[in-house]
Amino acid sequence: LLAVFDAEEQQRAVTSSQLPVQPLIEPLSPRELEVLQFIAQGLSNQEISERLVIAVSTVKGHNQRIFGKLQVERRTEAVARARELDLL
């Protein structure tokens, strides 16, 4: 999974290297940043829910808000975008 993150991040870097990084319109909350860090570590929603002692549905809600704020559709894109923004 981490290899996929790295490969997609490299591809994204090549594609967007000429484009300036756009700042977030709305910043991530501390909890969203915490969830994002677990996503970057390759944890599943179930594993994140167990670590944070919250429901899987709550993790999924955090994921959706993270994806919306980062303007991405997938976990790998979220990690790559967060790295571009120095959030990770």
C-alpha positions in Angstrom: 0.0 0.0 0.0 2.8 2.4 0.8 4.4 1.6 -2.5 1.2 2.7 -4.2 1.2 6.0 -2.2 4.8 6.6 -3.3 4.2 5.8 -7.0 1.1 8.0 -7.1 2.9 10.8 -5.3 5.8 10.7 -7.8 3.4 10.7 -10.7 1.4 13.6 -9.2 4.7 15.5 -8.6 5.7 15.2 -12.2 2.2 16.2 -13.4 1.8 19.1 -11.0 5.4 20.3 -10.7 4.6 23.4 -12.8 1.5 24.3 -10.9 1.6 26.3 -7.6 0.2 24.6 -4.6 -3.2 26.0 -3.7 -3.8 26.5 0.0 -6.8 24.9 1.7 -10.0 26.9 1.8 -10.9 25.3 5.1 -8.1 23.9 7.4 -8.3 20.3 8.7 -9.3 19.9 12.3 -6.9 18.3 14.7 -8.9 15.1 14.6 -8.9 15.1 10.8 -5.1 15.6 10.8 -4.9 12.6 13.2 -7.0 10.4 10.9 -5.0 11.6 7.9 -1.7 10.6 9.6 -3.2 7.1 10.2 -4.3 6.9 6.5 -0.7 7.8 5.5 0.5 4.9 7.7 -1.7 2.6 5.7 -4.2 1.8 8.4 -7.7 0.7 7.4 -10.8 2.4 8.6 -11.3 -0.4 11.2 -7.8 0.0 12.5 -8.2 3.7 12.8 -11.5 3.3 14.6 -9.8 0.9 17.1 -6.9 3.3 17.7 -9.1 6.3 18.3 -11.9 4.4 20.0 -14.5 5.7 17.7 -17.0 4.0 15.3 -16.0 3.0 11.8 -18.8 5.2 10.5 -17.2 8.2 12.3 -13.8 7.4 10.6 -15.6 7.3 7.3 -17.1 10.7 8.0 -13.7 12.1 8.8 -12.4 10.6 5.6 -15.1 12.3 3.6 -14.4 15.7 5.2 -10.7 15.3 4.7 -11.2 14.4 1.0 -13.5 17.4 0.5 -11.1 19.8 2.1 -8.2 18.5 0.1 -10.3 18.3 -3.0 -9.4 14.6 -3.7 -11.4 11.4 -4.2 -9.1 8.7 -2.8 -6.8 8.0 0.2 -3.6 8.0 -1.9 -4.5 11.4 -3.4 -5.3 12.7 0.1 -1.8 11.6 1.3 -0.1 13.1 -1.7 -2.0 16.4 -1.4 -1.3 16.6 2.3 2.4 16.1 1.6 2.3 18.9 -1.0 0.8 21.2 1.7 3.3 20.1 4.3 0.5 18.7 6.5 2.4 15.4 6.8 
